């Protein structure tokens, strides 16, 4: 895996009230969530980016209101037909 340095301003660090390692973990999580939400990476890849296991990452998705499974209208109709 390649590392991508993310510059951050001292103001962000001070405003967040976090240490540098805590801020870095949060930024990795936010990046992973957004990439997953945009369907650019799988849940496993996103969990790896975030530095979490899949279950822990799914918990974070739920906490942030991001669906783990996002059915389209047509897929929902098919699912409910079988119920």
C-alpha positions, 0 to 999 in steps of 0.5 A: 500500500502506498502512503499519501501524505495529507497536509493539515493546518495547525488550526484544524488540529487545535480546533479538533482537540485531537492529537496528530495520530488521532486526527490522522485516524479520523481523516483516514476513516473519513476518506474510506467512508467517502470512497465506499459511499461513492462506490470507488472501493469495496467494503474490504478496501475501505476498511483497510484504508481506515485501518479497521476490520470489516465489522468495525468499519461497518459499525462506523458506517452505521454511526455515520448514517451510510448504508452498508447495502444500498439497493436501487428501486428495481432491486428493492422490488425484486427483494420484496417480491420474494418476501 
